[in-house]
């Protein structure tokens, strides 16, 4: 950091950041995918969505880190719409006037700044509002420089909390366009037990949830919570691959298994399973961080258990019951997608925004056309 009191941003490798205690202090309960433990997973380079380049920006003053953000560059080598900004934009009505090729050619490669789950510029505890704003501004300026150095056409923060008015103001001042992003869903573990949680649901939903449990019991379904480890990663990988194939992803079972093995090495994770005749046929994978469980992946054997409500069982009943019964767990992070299914089970939807900035003339043309289609602004803080 510069000694004269000016704010300066350093681009560090994942290995360098993992050794910084000050980086760990930046990471809050919502920042699992910025923590040194997750960066250790990213450093292995395994999994289906490996970025073309990655690193971390640390901004500070007088040797004191104040702000931090992860950086990842994604191109057409990945095909998941949680990573590729052109696919995120394609899902929006504002993109109707642009072809798939125009979006891909114009916006890729893209630089994802601030993480792909809860996109933010993390701020050190105790920083004043003025320090936070100045450090964030310096970091965002340096992120653009990195994006250009990595030959990125655009830079985005794909999942910005709509209530973070301070960050949104800085992004707007820096030329980012705000577009709608999927809601993030959370479920609070403030009920004393599963029955209390069920009682909080509207009558029709409560009756349906209890019926699901009865159907599974009568069908002979057995359940467990297992650790993600060497004994479980292979079956979890196969089931997750089945889900990926159903939705047209190109990842392989081997990629997913290797990814889950890396996760098991560096993080604490739980697998909630449903079995028939001794064989695991459905699962959800959850990552532990601070006071939260993060819903990370699911998987099913679609040849077995047809007609049984296994999605509800492993995705909601088992994690909710565990979260309510486990001291220290306050929130289940369900992430994005399947909005209606989550709302029906009592989650709270947190609005988010995709913030996008062009770095090339072709990207600028795409963003300008999106901006014309997006007026008036999608959300007002």
C-alpha positions, -999 to +999 in steps of 0.1 A: +000+000+000+012+035-006+027+052+024+014+088+017-022+083+027-035+078-008-058+049-016-042+022-037-053-012-050-031-042-053-039-072-076-030-103-058-031-140-067-054-164-049-024-179-031-013-145-019-047-135-006-051-168+012-022-158+034-036-124+044-054-123+078-068-090+068-086-106+038-103-130+062-115-101+083-131-085+052-153-116+047-187-116+064-214-143+067-226-136+032-192-138+016-184-175+016-172-174-020-146-148-011-131-166+019-096-182+018-112-216+022-133-212-010-103-195-028-084-227-020-110-246-040-108-221-069-070-224-068-072-261-077-087-252-111-112-281-109-148-281-117-171-272-147-168-234-145-131-226-143-124-189-151-099-180-178-081-158-152-087-149-116-073-128-087-082-105-059-081-067-055-072-053-021-075-016-015-062+003+015-045+033+029-014+037+050-009+000+049-044-008+062-066-029+039-101-013+037-118-029+007-115-062-013-131-080-042-126-112-062-120-110-099-128-138-125-127-136-162-152-158-181-154-165-218-172-190-241-152-218-225-180-220-198-217-224-205-234-217-172-256-187-169-244-179-134-210-171-148-215-158-183-228-123-185-242-127-221-264-156-209-275-136-179-285-107-202-301-131-227-327-141-201-339-105-198-366-089-220-343-059-226-321-082-248-348-090-274-333-066-299-298-083-297-289-117-311-270-144-292-240-137-313-241-100-307-242-105-270-215-131-269-192-112-293-199-079-277-197-087-240-172-116-238-147-122-223-163-106-192-147-097-159-169-107-129-161-085-100-172-091-064-182-127-066-209-146-085-232-154-055-235-121-036-216-096-056-201-068-035-170-049-027-162-060+009-154-034+035-132-038+066-151-037+099-148-002+115-142+017+083-160+050+081-185+058+054-159+081+038-132+056+039-155+029+025-166+051-004-131+062-013-117+026-011-145+012-031-141+039-058-103+032-060-110-005-062-135-002-090-112+020-110-084-006-107-108-034-116-115-017-150-077-015-155-074-052-148-103-060-171-086-042-200-053-059-192-070-092-193-086-083-227-121-083-213-149-066-233-171-059-202-170-059-164-200-069-143-211-073-107-239-099-115-257-101-082-257-068-063-280-064-033-306-039-043-306-024-008-269-015-010-275+021-021-239+032-014-224+006-038-251+012-064-245+049-063-208+044-070-214+020-098-239+043-115-214+072-112-188+049-128-209+042-158-225+008-149-259+000-162-284-016-138-304-045-151-327-069-132-311-100-117-328-130-101-338-126-065-316-142-038-336-164-014-330-170+023-348-188+050-344-177+086-339-204+113-358-185+139-383-213+146-376-236+176-383-268+155-397-281+123-433-282+135-431-245+144-417-238+109-445-257+093-471-240+115-459-206+102-469-215+066-503-208+053-527-237+059-527-251+024-489-251+021-486-266+056-509-294+047-490-301+015-456-302+033-469-327+058-484-348+031-450-349+013-434-363+045-461-389+048-458-400+012-420-405+015-424-424+048-450-447+033-428-454+002-400-466+024-377-436+018-349-433+044-329-401+050-295-391+063-272-361+067-238-371+056-205-353+055-191-345+020-159-366+020-142-394+001-170-418+009-197-396-006-182-374-034-186-400-062-223-407-056-230-370-051-211-362-083-231-387-103-265-374-090-254-338-096-244-347-131-279-360-138-293-326-128-268-308-150-277-330-180-314-323-175-308-286-179-284-289-208-251-283-191-219-297-206-202-306-174-191-342-168-196-364-138-159-366-134-156-328-133-183-325-107-168-353-086-133-337-087-148-303-078-167-318-048-136-336-037-118-302-036-147-287-017-146-315+008-108-309+013-111-272+021-147-266+035-172-282+058-202-295+038-233-315+045-252-338+021-289-344+028-299-377+012-330-397+004-326-435-003-347-463-016-337-499-010-304-487+004-294-466-027-291-428-025-315-415-052-316-378-042-294-353-025-287-317-018-252-303-010-248-275+016-217-255+025-211-243+061-199-207+067-203-185+098-239-187+108-252-200+075-258-230+053-254-223+016-275-245-007-249-254-034-261-282-056-287-309-059-289-342-077-314-370-084-316-404-100-345-397-124-351-434-131-360-441-094-386-424-072-408-410-099-438-394-083-422-390-049-417-355-036-379-360-032-371-324-042-390-311-013-376-337+011-339-332+004-341-295-006-364-282+022-376-306+049-341-321+058-320-289+056-347-268+074-350-294+102-312-295+106-308-257+105-335-253+132-320-279+154-284-269+151-271-241+174-252-214+156-271-218+123-293-187+117-299-186+080-303-210+050-290-194+018-310-208-011-294-186-037-313-179-070-336-197-094-368-217-087-384-186-072-419-199-068-409-232-053-389-213-027-416-188-019-441-217-014-418-230+013-414-198+032-382-182+019-377-145+018-368-130-016-340-104-016-340-082-048-307-081-067-293-062-097-269-070-125-245-041-129-227-040-163-200-017-177-186-018-213-149-018-219-149-019-257-168-002-285-187-034-293-197-038-257-207-002-254-231-006-283-247-036-266-249-018-233-264+013-249-291-008-266-298-025-233-300+008-216-325+021-241-347-010-235-343-008-197-356+028-192-370+038-168-346+025-141-356-010-128-353-001-091-351+030-071-330+028-039 
